[in-house]
């Protein structure tokens, strides 16, 4: 059965975007053209591939099966065609990265602007979330994560600072009122401001000093999801609602101003910085290769 590759690409774009309008925005096509392509493909196959409602577009069982097989194949075709980019004076095209919110906030600001100035024909799309995803299935070219969350079959290169650490802090007023902890376990008696991942997991607070590692699960009046809500948690700490435990760089402005006071500083845990990772068993698209080389050169 001869099927138009453009119709297949339209189906994959709509299924990944979960909607015709969003797929049109990402692909640069029109929603009506994508709808017609998907309708044409369904007619040719004799199967409904997408269930459409006014609020969402979801693959049927047949559509999900087709997407699972088509997605990686089309990605490989796009990468193969992108080899032509290597003959340009400067690479062009799109680069889509999936990164943690902390990386988007603390690492990428120093990299993105210089990179895009060096490669003005590349369009960079950043998806910031803290759930670990299959970058290919999500339609991304690469991702950034920390070492403990990397798949073994991925190529990984260092990006950003090679050592980071979590800092613990509270407002001077809170500490004057509730006392200053002398050991991490003292935090169990304090009001602590926590974070919860999209998966529902609430990471414990980990401390280390002279080889002794202490992990605690404190309680408190506020729990936030990573992202913009972390600014709310920082402000809550500044306002004296409790103790916060977060990337040092995130808290540094409040520490520098005196709005927050370091807590248990000798116990602050250091850990390796993040890695840019991408599948090793495929051609590397020219925009990603340019980004890899840029990161390595930095």
Secondary structure, 3 states (H helix, E strand, C coil): CCCCHHHHHHHHHHHHHCCHHHHHHHHCCCHHHHHHHHHHHHHHHCCCCEEECCCCEEECHHHHHHHHHHHHHHHHHHHHHHHHHHHCCCCCEEEEEEECHHHHHHCCHHHHHHHHHHCCCEEEEEEECCCCCCCCCCCCCEEEECHHHCCCCEEEEECCCCEEEEEEEECHHHHHHHCCCCCHHHHHHCCEEEEECCCCCCCCEEEEECCEEEEECCCCCEEEECCCHHHHHHHHHHCCCCEEEEEHHHHHHHHHHCCCEECCHHHCCEEECCEEEEECCCCCCHHHHHHHHHHHHC
